């Protein structure tokens, strides 16, 4: 037996300790490693470069609504109406997305209060198939608007999407006018409709309910647009300016009312709702 085997046999190896989650996360902005607990405590904003990370629907609702809010059940819609298949069946893609997400689809609605003011909050989760807008998303959006009308209170929507869900074809695109009609009903009822644009908000979502709010608030650095930058650049054959389609650029050019840090978002919404909400909201 050589010396290496003698040393190895004399050592006692303990089993690898399992942890529930990673202790470190890599910031997508500055590429630095951040202690996971610090990142979470900072509302998933990098403490070094201030990059606003993407968060799920449950975390977003928790950050915006007061304790005690309820979550509306997600509507049942016909799944895979076109029997769509690319490299995978659409039904398999849905199963895969649901295995990683606590909700059935990309849009969730919470009903409660924001700093004491009644509000309904809809949240689009980019983690579910890129937040893509299909029939389930459109129906959930409308259900949230109907709940706001029932409660006579504001409807706040946090958007995050890559656009329409291609697996549902024209049925996905039909959600654009469907959601637009509901924003009109909110206006007719005299209720505030406020949109919080998070990273990214693009495609058909931008072309419909994401840009129809009474007030548009964007998170710092959020990508907001319809077509991609490369498509635009190749079409107009010109170099696009720095920061094009980012929240700060859109704010400077009048497409966004304000850019608000995540730590100040709830207070900002509370102030806006205090001005705009009906005083006899239930």
N, C-alpha and C positions, 0 to 999 in steps of 0.2 A: 504494500500500500504506500503510495507516494505521499508527500507532505500535504498536497492540496486535498486529497481525499480524507486524510486524518483530520485536518482542520474542519472540513465541511461536516464530517460525521460528528464532531464534537459540538457543533453549533445547534442551537434550538431555534427553529424558525416559527414565529407566531403567525397565525392566520391573518390575512390582510383585513384591516378594519374597514367595514363597509359604512359609508355615510349616505344620508338621505339625499343630499344634493351636493353639488360642487361648491368648494369653499371660495373659488375665485371665478370671476367672469372677465372676458376680454371685451373691452369697450370697442364698439364698432367705429367710433369716431377717432380716438387717439391711439387705438390699438394697444393701450396699456392694460395690465392686469389690475383688476379692482376687487377688493375683498367683497364677497357676495352679500354679506350682511350689511356692509356699509352702502353698497349699491341699492339694496332694497330699502334701507332706512332713508335713503336720499330720493325716494320715489322713482327709482330706476333711471336716475339721471347721473351721469358720470361726474364725480366730485372733482375731477381733474380738468376735463375739457368742456363740461356742461352739455355733453351730447345727451339728447332725450331718447332713451331707449323705447322700443315698442313693448307695450304691455297688453295683457289679455282683458277680456270684458269684465271679469269679476274684480280684478285689481282696479280697473278704471272706475267702476261703480263705487267701490269702497272709498276711493280717493275723493269722489265728487259728492256723493250723497251722505246725509247724516245717518247715524246708526239707527237701525230699525226699519230700513227700507225693504220693500218686497220686490221679487223678480217675477215678471210675468212669464207664464208658460209659453214656450215657443210654438207657433202655429204649425199644424200638420198640413203639408202640401204634397202634391203628387211628385214623387221622386223619379228621376230619370225618364221624363215623358217622351224624350226623343230616342231612347235606347242608345245613347251615345257611347262611342268607344274610340279612343285614340290608341296610345300605347297600353292603356288600361281601361277597364270598364268604368263608367262614371260611378256606378254603385260601389265599386271597390275603392275609388278615390274618396267617396263619402265615408266609408267605413274606416279608412286609414286616418282621415281627418278627425273623426269622432273619437277614435282611440286615443288621440293626443289632446283632446279638448273636452271640457266638462259640459259643453252645450251642443245641441243638435246641429246648429248652423252658425253663420258668421255674425248674426245680429241679435243682441240681447237687450232687453228693456227692463229698467228698474223704476219703481214708483215710490217716491218718498218726499224728502225735503232737502233743500240746500241751505244750510244755516237758518233753518226754521221756515223757509219759504217753500211752499208746495211746488213740486216739479216732477216731471217724468223725464228720464234720461235713457236715450238709446245709444248703444255702443257697438261699433263695428270692430270685429277682431281680425286683424291681418293674419293672425296665426291659424285661422281656419280657411284654407284654400285661398290665401292672399286676400281675405276679406271680400272675395268676389261676390257680385250682386246677382243673385238668382231669385227664384220665386219665393223661397223661404225668407230671404233678406227683405225683399219688397213687402211681403205680407207682414213681417214682424215690424218693419218701419211704420206701416199703416196702422197696425194694432197699437203701437206706442202713441201715435197721433190721436187715435180714437180715445185712448185712456186719458190723455191730456185734456181733450174736449170734455170728457165725462167729469173730470176733476176740476175743470175750469182753471187750468194752470199752464205754465210754460212747458214747452217741449224742447229739451236740449239734446242734440245729437252729436256724438263724437265719431267722426269718419276716419276710416283707414282701409283703403281698398286699392286693388290693382285694376278695377274696372268691372265690366260685366262678366258673368260666368259663361264661358264659351260652350260648355257642355249642355246648356239649356237654350242656346241659339236665340231666336227671335223672342222666345218667352222671357228670357233674361232682359232683353232690351225693352220689353213692354213694362218692366218695373219702373222705368224712368218716368213715363207719363202718369203711371199709377201713383207714385210717390209725390209727383208734382201736384196732382189733384189734392192730396192730403195736406200739403203745405198751404194750398189755397183755402182749404176748409179751416185751418188754424187761423189764417188771416181774417177770414169772414167772421170767426168767433171772437176776434179781438185778442188772441192769445199770442204771446211771444214765441217765436221759433228761432232758436239760437244754435249755431253750428260751430263746433270746435274741430278744426282741421288738424289732424295729427299725421304723422309720417307713415306711409305715403297716402295721399288722396289723389287718385288719378282716374282717367277713363270716364265711363258712363256715370259713375257716382259724382264726379266733378261736374259733369254735364247736366245733372239733375238736382237732387235735393241738397248736395253739398254746397251749392252756390246760390241757394234760394232763401237763406236765412235773413232775419231782420238784422242780426249782428253776426259777423264772422270773426272768430277768434282762432288764431293759429299758434301752435307750439313752436318754439324756436327751432330753426333748421328744417322744418317739415317740408317734404317735397309735395308740391301742389300743382296739378296741371291736367291737361287732357291727353294730348299726344306726347310721346317720349321726346326727349331732347334731340336724339339722333335723327328721328323722323323729321322734326321741325328743321333742323340744321340742313339735312339733305334736301329738303323741299325748297327752302328759301336760299340755299347755297351761301349762307353767311355764318360767320362765327357768332355764337350766342354770348351775351355778356356774362361775367362772373356772377354766380349766385342765381342764375336764371331759374325760375320755377320754385325757388325756395321762399319760405314764409316772409323773410325780411324784404326780399325783392318785391313780392306781391303787396306787402304793406306799403312800401315806398311808392308803388304805382297805383294804389287805391283799390286793389281787389280784396284786401283784408283790412278789417277795421283796427285790429290790434294784435300784437304778438305778445303772448303771456307765458311766463315761465310756469312749469308744472306746479311748483310750490305755491304759486299765487293764483292758480286757476280757480280753485273753489271760492276764494274770497272775491275774485273778479266776477264770477258768475253770480254770487250772492248779491253783489252791488248792482249788477245789471238787472237781475230779477226784481230787486227792491224798487227799481225805477219803472220797470215795464209790466210786472205781473198785476193781474186784477187784485184789488185789495180784499175781495170777498172770496178768494180761492178756497176750495174745500180740501 
